[in-house]
Amino acid sequence: MLKIVNKAWSKSQIYNLLESKVNEFNQTSFIELDPISVPHLFTKKEDIEIAGFFAASFAWGQRTTIINKSKELMNLMDMQPHDFIINHSDKDLKTLLKFKHRTFNNDDLLFFIQSLKNIYNTGGLEKAFNTKKTTKEAIDNFRTTFFKTEHLKRSEKHVSSPTQGSAAKRLNMFLRWMVRKDENGVDFGIWKNIKAAELMCPLDVHSGNVARKLGLLNSQANNWKSVEELTNNLKRFDKSDPVKYDFALFGLGVNDKEKLWKI
């Protein structure tokens, strides 16, 4: 149940705040400063998917670093990530050995390349997430498929599992990019096997703090149960597209932090 922390705020006032922030931050002018700018460098569906998947996978830490490292990797793939994934040679892979982003090292990258090659040879990323059940099951279905390729145990930490309790923020963000579609042109909406109504809201420290301030999240943990609680509360405002409010929660948490704590 939605519990409003600030008693002076009604449900309609919270709705109006969220809607106004969605309108403010769901704009093409914000693409440049967000990791979603990386898949926006491409027009081919598979390139968008792969660039988006890596950008989302790298999405922890400073946004500038995330964007720069993602672009670095795309350049190492000659700005043709799908062609590189499918047709690379052993010599091509040697160019990737110098790549590293925080705890994501070249062993992880070489595994990601091989796993993605297998996935694209058997139907592609969209198919790997395919499920007729919940988004949680879609993510776990993908994770099972992804780790069928031989890999080091350490690489598993880079693809979160809701079944193991993770909020899976990066995968939920990636799914938002691929599935949501509106006239604003930020999210791509190129996947049809998952509906926007089925998406789960990306949850991290920033969005979690905002959600608690607004009474949209009671749990103090940032785990999958909290993702479900938050998304269910957001559905009270828009059942067909609850994850559009990710723009508002993130924007309030990162861009309007000072304003938030005056609410």
Phi, psi and omega in degrees: 000141179289123180243115182276115184292311178274109186297341180283349182259130176269168177301320181293326178291321177295317177302314181296322178296311181299315180298319181294325180283328173299313180297328181285318188260341177275066184223148181298338180294341181267353182298316187303327185263009184238150177304339178295347177297335183291306175296339178288355174284350189237161177240334179288133185308310184293325177295318177300314180300310185292314178299320178293320181296316178292317180299319177291321180296330180271001192280069164215139187103200182289137182299322180299317179294318179302313181295314182296318180291323178295317178294323177302315180294319178299321178293324176295337176264017179058030179056029175224067188301321181293314178299319179297313181302315186281322193244009184296152174253172176299324178296319178299321182295333180297333179290344182269350189294338180276354186282139177202138173224107182053243181269001178271108186251187185292332174297317178296317182295315180297323176294314179303317180299313182293319180294318178296324177299314178299319181295317181286337175281351180235026173126339176101173184295319181300316179296325182295334177269359188294134175199153176258014182247238185260165176296326175303315179289328177297317179295315181291329175297316177298314184299319177299315179296316184298322185265015171291331178288141179304134185204163172281145181303326183299332183290340184293337181290345183272357176228102189287158181237115174300326179298330177271007174098354182292147174289343178050046184304315186290322178288322176295324176294316177301316179296321176301314180301316186282329190261313184295144177213126171214184186283355185279339172080017177273298175283155190270321180063037183263356178254138185244353185274353174234134180270152179302327180294341183265351182292155177248143186288128173302135183231122173222192183301314184295305183293327178296317179297319178294315182300320179291320179299323182272358180080018180270351182212121179267324182296142178272352181269148173256077182231185185294325177299322178291323176301316179295318179298312181297313182296319178298323177290324178292331177294342176292338180261327176205099183292328185277341184209060185295333187280354173298335180286354171301323177301317182289313183295316179291317180298318177293323184284327185255314186270326185243036186302317181295319178296323184301314187283358173266352179294000000 
